[in-house]
């Protein structure tokens, strides 16, 4: 799969598998239930979060590609 073919949003086990195989964890923000990841091959940043607060444990995780500026803004000092 080329970098142009990689998705920019993944949900649940598909996102978890993608993160495990392709991403490096940069920072965990436990207070806000989100994690910053980076793809070492492409340099792209990913945010993992749990948008379904009404579900047990926040529901399935969502992984969304974000810009470096968004990563710095949301995760302050990483």
SULDAHU-V159196 format. One record per residue. RES is the residue in three letters. OMEGA is omega in degrees with one decimal (NA if undefined). NEAR is the number of other C-alpha atoms within 10 Angstrom. Layout:
BEGIN
res=RES omega=OMEGA near=NEAR
res=RES omega=OMEGA near=NEAR
END
This chain:
BEGIN
res=UNK omega=178.4 near=5
res=UNK omega=-179.7 near=5
res=UNK omega=177.9 near=9
res=UNK omega=-179.2 near=7
res=UNK omega=-177.2 near=7
res=UNK omega=180.0 near=9
res=UNK omega=176.7 near=12
res=UNK omega=176.6 near=12
res=UNK omega=178.8 near=15
res=UNK omega=-177.7 near=18
res=UNK omega=171.8 near=16
res=UNK omega=-175.1 near=13
res=UNK omega=176.6 near=12
res=UNK omega=177.5 near=13
res=UNK omega=179.0 near=19
res=UNK omega=178.7 near=18
res=UNK omega=178.3 near=12
res=UNK omega=179.8 near=15
res=UNK omega=-178.7 near=19
res=UNK omega=-175.5 near=10
res=UNK omega=-169.3 near=10
res=UNK omega=-170.2 near=14
res=UNK omega=175.5 near=21
res=UNK omega=-179.5 near=15
res=UNK omega=-178.5 near=16
res=UNK omega=-176.5 near=13
res=UNK omega=175.6 near=16
res=UNK omega=174.6 near=16
res=UNK omega=-174.9 near=12
res=UNK omega=-178.6 near=8
res=UNK omega=-178.7 near=6
res=UNK omega=176.1 near=9
res=UNK omega=176.4 near=14
res=UNK omega=-177.0 near=20
res=UNK omega=175.7 near=18
res=UNK omega=179.2 near=24
res=UNK omega=174.9 near=24
res=UNK omega=175.1 near=22
res=UNK omega=-176.3 near=16
res=UNK omega=179.8 near=11
res=UNK omega=-175.9 near=9
res=UNK omega=-176.3 near=10
res=UNK omega=-178.8 near=11
res=UNK omega=177.7 near=16
res=UNK omega=178.0 near=22
res=UNK omega=174.3 near=27
res=UNK omega=171.9 near=24
res=UNK omega=178.3 near=23
res=UNK omega=-175.1 near=20
res=UNK omega=-171.1 near=19
res=UNK omega=-174.8 near=14
res=UNK omega=-174.8 near=13
res=UNK omega=179.9 near=9
res=UNK omega=179.8 near=8
res=UNK omega=177.3 near=10
res=UNK omega=177.4 near=8
res=UNK omega=-180.0 near=11
res=UNK omega=179.7 near=13
res=UNK omega=-178.9 near=14
res=UNK omega=179.5 near=17
res=UNK omega=173.2 near=22
res=UNK omega=175.5 near=21
res=UNK omega=-179.6 near=26
res=UNK omega=177.6 near=17
res=UNK omega=179.5 near=20
res=UNK omega=178.9 near=17
res=UNK omega=176.5 near=13
res=UNK omega=178.6 near=14
res=UNK omega=177.3 near=10
res=UNK omega=179.1 near=14
res=UNK omega=179.6 near=19
res=UNK omega=-179.3 near=12
res=UNK omega=-176.2 near=10
res=UNK omega=-173.8 near=14
res=UNK omega=175.8 near=17
res=UNK omega=-173.7 near=9
res=UNK omega=176.3 near=8
res=UNK omega=NA near=10
END
